[in-house]
């Protein structure tokens, strides 16, 4: 894998959750206790798994597992397929792509492309994500393209754009910057038509990154700053941190050390406030490079060591 991939690009799955309506967790718990219908219980447990997916993977895993057990008892293949989808998503998040892939393949066998179209495209998409994590790039590309076509057929433009973004990222991994640019700009075009600000934020960043790699720093900065404007508006601090790091590194390449230091220190401040090890590694590596250029060797060594310690916790 390209070692700078996760440093500069943003692969948000904007909108790529299940089709269930957003629910208050209290209302779900009340509904769960108020029914004896096993299929209804399985549906609610799947919704509870979705609710906790981003904030508490352990709880999400527990509810998805219970939904699977309930679905098996009720002989409810649709809910069993959905629970397998969430189990696959969780294991993907936990960096266990082999187990995730098993669940995604099982979900595909239980779902029908037509009657379960809302979930089926997502299952195909995240099957591709697991294959990508396993460096099975040709198979991953096939799944991403299949998912994009399914979303197109269902007029699901937002998830179609998400699939395009994954295709772009895969081409980036494979070193094909022209094809990566093609799909990142496709993603951007859809997000612009939808007016989807979170999607626009990562699209601008990723298009900017291709411009950076092609040496067009002026255009790269233009797109990075568009991403900054949106991320400030929607208060996406993690993506804002990536934007600042990207901008700082361009100024570092251009030997504008005042601007580089300004943006890289902002990036570090956000990463420390969010206390996310991966973001800390990015910020501290960049500042280590900056201080090395400035011949602040002790400070540079300090940041390299801190970056190594944070990376060890990943």
N, C-alpha and C positions, 0 to 999 in steps of 0.2 A: 504493500500500500504506500502511496505517496506520503512521505512523512509530514508534509505540511498540510495535508488535507483537512484534518480536524482543527488545525490552527486557524485557518483562514476562512473556510467555507462554513455555512450554516445550513444544516439539513433538517430544519424544523418540519414536523409532520403537521402542518397547519390544517386543522379541520379533519384530520384523519383519525377520528374517533368513531365509536359506534354510532348508529343512527338514533339510538334511544334519546328521548328528550332529556334535557338537564333536569335533574331532580334534587330536591333537598334530602339529605341523608336521613333526617328524622322522619320525613314522610315515607321514605322507602322502608324504614324499620317498622313503622306502624302498619304499612301495607303488608309486610312480610308476616307479622304476627297475626294479622286479621284474616288470613286465608288458609284453607286446608288443601287447596288445589296445588298439586305438586308441580305442574307446569307453570302456574302463576308464580309459585315460590322460586322456581328456577329462573324465570324471567327477571324477577326482582333481584335475586342474588347476582345475576349477570350485570344488572344496572348498578348494583353496589360495588362490584368489581371495577366497573368503568369509573364510577365516582372517585374511587381511591387510587386509580392508576397512577396519576402524576404525583400525588402527595405521599402515598404510603404503599409501596409495592408489596410489602408483606401482607397487609390487609387485603389488597386487591387479589393477591394469590390465594388467600384463604377463601374469599367469597367465590372466586372462579372455580376453585376446587369443589366447594359445596354445591355450586350450581351444576357442575358436571355430575356429581353423585345423585343429585335430585333428578336431573334429566334422565339418567340411566334408569332409575326406579320408575319414572313416569313413562319411559320409552318415548321420550320427546327428542327426536333427532335434531330438530332445528335448534332448540336451546342447547343441546349437547355440542353442536357445531359452534355456536356462539361462545360457549364457555371454553372450548378448545382454542378459539381465536384469541380470547383474552389471556389464556394460559400461555399461548405462543408469544403474545405481545410482552407479557411480563418477563418470560425467560429471555427474550431478546434484550430487554432493558437490563437484565442481570448478566448480560454478556455470556449467555449459554445458548448459542445459535443452533447447536445440534438438537437439543431438547425442544427449542422453539420450532424448529423445522418439522419435527415429528408431530407436534400439535397442529401446525398449519396444514400439513398433508392430511391429517385425520379430519380436520374441519372441512377441507375441500371435498372429501368423500361423503360427508354428511349433508353438505349444502347443495342446493340447486341453483344454477347460474341465474335462472329466471325468477323463481319465487323468493330467493334469498339475495337478490341483486345488491341490496344495501350493504350487506356484509361480504358478499362473495368477492367483490373487487378489492376490498381491504385485505382479505385473506391472501389473495394472489399477490398484492403489493408487498405485504410483509413476509411472504414466502421469499420474494426477491431480496428483501432486506437481510434475511437470515443467510441466504445463499451468498450475498455480497460479503457478509461478515466472515464466511468460510472461504472467501477468495474464489468462489465458483462464479466468475464474472459473466461468462457466456450464458449460463443458466439464469443468473440474476437479471441480466438484460432482457431476456425473453419474458420473464415474469413481469418486470416493470412495464414493458411494452404491452403485454396482455392486459395489465391493470389499467393502463392509460386508455386503451381501446374500450374496455368495459365501462369506465367512468364516462367516456365520450358518448357511448350508446345510451347511458342512463341520464345524460345531460347534467352530470355532476362535475361542473367546471372546476370547482375548488379542489376536489380530490384528483381530477385530471391534471391540474397544475402541479399538485404534490408529486404525482407519478413522473411528470416531466422533470421535476427538480431532482428526483432520485436517478433518472436516466442521465441527466447532466453530471451528477456527482460520480456516477459510475464511469462515465467517459473520462472525467477528470482523473479518477484513480488509475485509469488505463493509459493516461498520458495523452489523450486525444483532446487537446484544448479547443479545437475548432468545433467538434461535435458537442463538447461540454457547453461552449458558448451558445450554440444553436438551441440547446434545450433549456439553458438558463434564461435565454431571452424569450423562449416560448412561455416559460413559467411566468416571467415578468409581464408579458403581454396579457395573459389571462388574469393575473392579479390586478393589473391596471383596469381592465374592463369590469372586474368585480368590485373594484374599490376596496379591496381587502388589505387593510393596513399591515397586519402581522405578516401576511404573505409578501407584501411589497417590501417590507424591511429586509427579509432574508434574500429576496430576489435581487434587490439593488446591491446588497453586499456581494453576492456570488458573481453577478455580472462584473462588478468592480474588481473582484479578484482575478478574473480572466484577463481583464485589461491590464492589471498589474503584472501578471506573468508574461504578457505580450510586450511589456515595456512601455505601455501607454499610460504613464503615471497621471497625466492631467485628467484623462477620462476616468481612471480608477478612483481618483480623489472625488471627482464629481459624483460618482455613484455611491461611494462610501458615505459622503456627506448627506446624500438623499436618505440613506438608511439611518444615519444619525438623527435626522430631523423626525423621522417616523418613530424611532425607538424612544426618543425623548417624549414624544406625544403620547405613546401608548405605555410608557414606563416599562419597557422591556430592557431591564438592566443587563442581563446576560448577553443579549445581542449587541447592546450598546458597547459593552466592554470589548467584544470582538471587533466592532467597528473602529473603536479608538486604537486598538492594537494594530489593526491593518493600516490605518492612517499614519500612526507613529512609525511603523516600519517603512512606509514609503518615504517619509521625510528622512529617515535614517539612511536609506539608500541614496537619497539626493543630498546627503551631508548637510541638511538643515537641522543641526543638533538641538537648537532651541525648541523648534516645533516638535521634533521627535520626542524630546524629553517631556514636553507638556502632555502630549497625547498618551505616551506610554505610562507616565505616572498616573494619569486618570484611569487608565486601564487597570493598573495594579490596585488602585484604591477601590474600584468596583469589585474586583475579584476577591479582595480581602473582606469586603463588607458582605458579599454573598457567601463567602466561605465554601466555595466549590473547588475541590482540588484540581480538576482539569483546567479551569479558568486561571487558577493561580499559576499552574505550570506554564501556560501560555504567556501570562503577563511577566513572570519572573525571568523566563528565557529571553524575552524581548529586551527587558531592562538589563540583563546580563550582557547581551550583545551591544546594547547602547553604551554601557559603561566601558566595555572592552574597546569600543571605537574611541571613546573619550580618554582612554589610557588610565581609567580608574580601576586598576587591576584588582585591588582588594574588594572593592564594591562589586565588581563583576563576578569575582569568585564567590562572594556571599550569595548573590542571586542564583548562580548556577547550582550551588549546593542546596539552596531552598527549593529550587525547581525540582531537583533530584528527589529531595525528601517528599515533596508533594506528589510527584509521579509514583513514588513507591507505595503510596496509599490508594492508588487507583485500582 
